Amino acid sequence: MPSFDIVSKVDTQTLDNAINTVNKEITNRYDFKGSHVNIALNKKDLSLAIEVESEMKLDQVIDVLISRTIKQGLDANIYDLTKEHYQSGKVVKKDITVRNGIKQEDSKKIVKMIKDSGAKVQAAIMDDIVRVTGKKRDDLQEVIQLLRTGNLNIPLQYVNMKD
């Protein structure tokens, strides 16, 4: 039976390249000359720590970060920007986690969306992977199209397509 897997994986090397490009661009920008900006990627936890002088510069750094991430071929939704920034002395800090893997509640949303669509497929949750099987390949492609237009705010990849 045809099947495919729904995953949410981030290539750490591509992410590292995007962060390095952001650092390079910010050091060359005129409006950041002489100001304190520090962007650190923790590859083990897949998190970013940003330090800047003001909230306005923090917003600019995040805009550059998202645009460079998209240009590197990664989805902008990999960053969890829900945590608020905080003041630490003279600098503003923000911790951003990188979404890697599908959480259990997100997996349940995906399965529910597939079942509610009425497609003739079966979806099964396997750790941080959702496996979708069906009798026809066209049904699987319908599911992929449904999830792309579903506004889940999760970076999804569709891998391991088998006939």
N, C-alpha and C positions, 0 to 999 in steps of 0.2 A: 504494500500500500504506500502511496506517496506520502511523504512527511517532510517537515522542516522544523527547525528550532528557532525560537525567539529569544534573543539574548541582549544584554546591554553591557558591552565590554568597551573599555577605553584603552587604546594603545598608549602605554606610558611614554614611549620614545617620541611619538608624535605630539603628545601633550607637553613633554619637556621642550621640544623644538618650538612649540607655540609660546611657552613661557619665556624662553630665551629671546625670541623675536620681540615679545612685548618689552622685555628689559632693554633690548637694544634700541627700540623705537622711543621709549620714554627717556632714555639718556640723551637721545639726539633731539628731542623736542624742545623748542624755545621756551614754552611755558613751564617746563619742568627743570630748567637750568638752575643749579644750585639748591634745589629743594631735596628733602629727604624722601626717597621712594625705595621701598624694599619689597620684592616679591620673591617668596621662597616656596618651592614645591617640595613637599614631603612625599617621596615616592613610595615609602612603606605604607603610610596611612592614606595615600592619595588625597592630600589636602593642600590648600594654598594658604599662606599667611601673608597678608598685604599690610604694609605700614606706609602711611603718607602723612603730610602735614595738615591737611584739611579735608572736610567732607567733599568739597567740590573736586579736589584732585583725586579723591577716592572714586568718585563717579566717573571721572575721565579715565582712570586706570582700568576700571571694570569695563567701560566701553571698548577700550583698546584691546583688552583681554578677550572679550567676546568676538570682536571682529577678526582678530588674528587666529583665534581658535577655529572659526568658520573657514578662514582662508587655508588653514592646514588640513581641512577635510574632516574635522570633528564637529559633532552636533553642539550647538550652544546650550542645550539643556543638560549637558554633563555637569554643569556647576550648580550647586545648591546654594542659591543666594538668599535664602530665607533668614539666616542668622543676621542679627543687627550688628552694626559696627560699634566699637566702643573706644572711649578716650583713654589713653594711657600716657600720662605726662603731657608732652607737647605733640604727640603723634596720635593719629587715628588708626586703629587696627581693625582688620576684618579677617575672620577665618572663613574660608570657603571649602566645603567638602566636595570632592569629585564623585559623582554617582558611578559606581561600577558594580554591575550585577543588578538583577531585578529583585526588589524587596518582596516579601510575602504578600503584603496588601496590594502592591502593584500587580503581582501575578494574578491575584484573585480578580482585580479589575479587568485585566486582559481576558481572562477566561470568561468572566461574566459578559463582557462586550461581545466576544465570539459567540457565546450561546444565545444572547439576545438577538443577534443578527439573523439567526435562522439558517446559517450555513450548515451544510451536511458534512461537518467535520467534528473531530473529537480533540479537545485540548486537555493536556495533562501537565501539572506542575511538577518539575523535577529540580529541587533545590532552587537555583537562581536561573533556571531555564524553563521555558514553556514549550512543550512539544505539541505540534498540531499535526494530526493525521487525517486523511480523507481518502475517498475512493477515486476522485478525479483531481488532476493537477489544477484545473480551472477553479475548483473550490478553494484550494490553498491560495491561489493568487487573489481570489476575492477577499480572503481573510487578511492578506498582506495589505491590500488596498484599503480595507476597512480600518486597520490599525494605523496606517499612515495618515488618514484623515480624522482619526479619533481624538486628537488633542489630549494625549495622555501626559505630556510634558516629561517624557522619559525618552532618552536616546535609545532607540531599538535597532537591532540588526537582525536580519533574517538569514540564517546560515544552515548548512548541513541539509540542503534540499536533496531528497532521494526519491527515486521513482520505484 
